[in-house]
């Protein structure tokens, strides 16, 4: 099933719930392939604690590295429930996660090390701003160019609006785009239709293992923070599913990203751009079925583990 040999997940887990669901979707399948996780944006340290805590609960042993919290240039945009500070607390972080293990290796340095070690066998699932990737490239371009593929949730190919991951650090994305590494992009124009419907939220309650109960609690916390939201979009899980299945169809296009003040972060299709493969359609019904099959599989694995303790 796996379409990769070695995997790094680069994530801004801890605000929207979809990063956590992406880890849960992948957890039953990646235990022998994942080499590490790097965290990015705002308080990358707390994000690393969240990722490490969840992965341990999901039964995935891997290295979790704290990446870069600040964009290369863009000012940080604060959410409505955050207090602006140098290191704002991440909403999904809590004190039960404080002892989760994180590596002393800086996230971009870890990416460089793995690029040198695994070369074209390395895939990076990038489900946050591109800052860690850009810094890794700036520090060691030749090492970075050895990466086999970057699978990225980001961009908006159908509407002239910036998408969050690109908007948070468009300079970083521009650097990665120009690197020459093979890039696959799943834009928000595709992922916004991968919604977790209310009946599916209720269905989550059937999964009673501690890790899945925690995931359900995190979902409810997210929905309460965004009181105007009734649905949660599975942006990152849909993207992550490309590592395992063919729910998304891609086509090649040449793009650039606007760095102009009024249009910062917008994707521009142009013959003078850089090659990417971008998603243009998805089988949402098959994806939703696979998502819950994966959650059920993870729940069963966790229950079996708990029964042995």
N, C-alpha and C positions, 0 to 999 in steps of 0.2 A: 504493500500500500504506500509506503513512504517514497517520496520523490526527491529525497535528499540523502546525503551521507552524514554530514555533520551540520549542526544547526546552532546558531546564536539567535536569541530573541532580544530585540532592542525595544524597550517599552516605556511608556509613561503611565504605567498602571497606578490606579489610586483615585482618579477623579471619576470619569465615566466608568461604567461597570464592564464594558466590553473587553478590555484587556484581561480581566480576571476570567471571563468566560472563554477567551481564546486559550489561556493556559489550561483551563479545565478540559476544553475540547481536545487539545493536543496531548494532555498528560498520559492517557492510556497507550499512546503509540510512540512516544519519543524517548523513552527511558534509556535506550541504547545509543541514541544519536545526538542528543543535546549535549553541547559542550559548555554552555553558559548562557547567562542572562545579563544584559546591561540595562541600566535605567537612566532616564533622561528627563529634563525639564523641571523647573521650580525646585522642589526639595527632592533631589534624586536619591538622597540617603534614605528618607522615609519610604520612597517608592521601592527601593531595594529590600527594605525590611518586609514590606507587604509581599513582594514577589517571592522572597525566600520562605516566608511563613507559609504562603499558599502552596508552593511547590513541595515543601516538606510534608504538608498535610495530604497532598495529592500523591505522595509516594515517589516523587521525582527528585533524585539527588543530583545536584549540579552546582556549579560556581555562579554566584550572583555578585556582580560588580557595580559599584556606584559610579555612574557616569556624570555628565555635565549638567548642572542645573540652569545655567544661564545661556540664552541664545547668543550666537556670534555677534549680532547687532540689534536685533529686534527687542524692544522693551517688552517685559513680561505683561501679559494681559491677565488680570485677576478676575476670578469668578465672583458672583454676587455674594457668596457666603464666606469668602476669604478675607482675611485682614492683610492688606499689603505690607510686606516686610521683605527682608533679604531672603529668608527661607520660610515661606508660608507653609503651615501644616497641610498635609495631604488628607483629604476628607475621609478616606477609607482606612487610614492608619489609626491604630489604637495601641494601648500599652501592652496588650497581650502579645504584640509582635516585636517588642523591644529587644528580646533576646535572640531573634532569628539571626542566623549567621550570614554575614556578608564578607566578601573578599576585600583585602587591602589593595588590590590591583585596580587602578583607574580604568573605567569602562573603555575609553578609546584605546588605551594601551592593550587591553585584553583583546580587542578586535584585531589589532595589529599582530599580536602574538598568534592568534588563531589563523589569520590570513597566511602568515608565514608557515605555520605548521600543517594546515590542511589544504591551502591553495584552492584550486577549482572545485574541490569537494565540499567547500564551505558555502552554506546558504545562510543569509541573514534575513530573518523575518523582522521588518522594521514597522512597528505599530505605534510610533510616536514621532515627534520632531526629529529632524535629521542631524542634530548637533553632534552626537557622538561619532557618527559616520564621517561627518565633515572634518572633525578634529583628527580622527584617525588618518584620513587622507592627507591632511596638511602635515601631519607628523611624519608619515612614511608613505608617500604616493606609490612607490613600487610594490610595497607589501600589500597595500589596499587593492591594487589592480589585480592581485592574484585571486581575489574572492570570486567564487563561481557565479553567484546570483544574489541579488537583493530583491526580495518580495516585499512590497511596500503598500501599506494602506495610506493613501494620500492622493490629493488632487481632485479637481472637478473638471471633467472633460466636456460636459454638455452645457454648462452655464458659466457666464463670466464672473464667477465669484470664487474667492479663495477658500480652500478647505483648511480646517483647523491645523492639522499636522504640518502642512506647508506654510501656512500663515505665521505660525509661531516662530519659524526660523527659515525664511525663504533664502537667505544667503547660504545657509548650510545645505539646503536641497539643491541649490544651483551648483555648489561644489561637487556634490555626489553625482548629479546629472552629467557633469562634464568629465567625470572620472574615467569613463569608458567601461565600467563594470556593467554587466547585463542586469537590467532593471525591469521588473514586472510591477505594474501599478494597478491597484484596485481603488478607484475613486469613489468619492461620496455619492456621486450620481448613480452608482451601482449599489453600494452598501446601504444607502438610506432606505431601501425597500426590504432589507433583511430585518424586519421588526419582530420583537418578542411580544406576541399578542397576549392579551390578558389571560386567555385560557391556558396558554403555555406557561405564564407566570404561576398560575395555580397548579399546573402539572409538576412544576419544580418541587412542590411540597411533598410529593411522593418519595423523593430521594432523602432518606433519613440518616445517612452517614454524617459524621461530624463535618467533614470537608464540604459536602454539598449543602448541609444546613447553613454553614458559614457563607457559602456563595449566595444562598437565598437571602440571608440577612444583609449581605453587602448590596444585593440588588434592591432590597427594600429601602436601605439607607440612601442609595443613589436616587431612587424615585422620590424620596422625601426631600432630599436636598434640592431637586429640580421639581418644585411643586407644580409647575406648568406642564410637566411631561406625563403622559399616560403610557407611552410606549418606550421601550429601550431598543435602540438599533444595534444589531450585532455586526458593527463595522469590522472589528478586528477578527472575530471568529470566522466570518465569511472569507476574509483574506487568508487567515491561517489554514482554512480548509483546502486551499490550493496546494498545500504541501502534501495532501493525502488523497484528494479526489479531484474530479474534473467538473465541478459545478459552474465554473466560470469560463467563458470564452474570451480569448485575447486576440488583439491584432496589433501590428506594428504601426507606430506613428513617430513623427519627429516633433519634439516639443522644446520649449524654453519656459522659464518662469519669470514673471515680471518682478523687478525689484524697484519699480517706480512707486513713489509715495501713495498715489491714489489707487494703484492697482496691485500693490504688493501681495505676492503669493498666488496670483492668478496663473493658471496654466495656459500657455499660448501654443497652438498648433501652427507650425511653420516649417517650410522646406529647409530653412536654415538652422533648424533645431538639432536636438540630439535624440538618437534612437531609444525608444522604450517600447515595451509591450504593454498595452493598457486594456483593461477589462471593458467589454462593450455589452455583455449580457450575462445573466446568471439564472440558474435553475433554483429558485428560492424554495420551492416545495421539497426538492431533494435535499437541499442544504439543511432546512429545518429538521427534516427526518434524521439526517446524519448527526446534527448537533445533539439531539436528544438521545440517540443511540449511544453517542460518545459519553454523554453525561451519565446514562444508565450504566454503561460499562465501567466508568470511573467509580460510580457509587458502589457497584458490586465489588470492585477491587478493594475499595476502602473498607467496606463491611467485612470482607474476608480477613483483611489485615487486622481490624479491630477485634474480630472474634479470636484471633490467635494471641492477643495480648492479655 
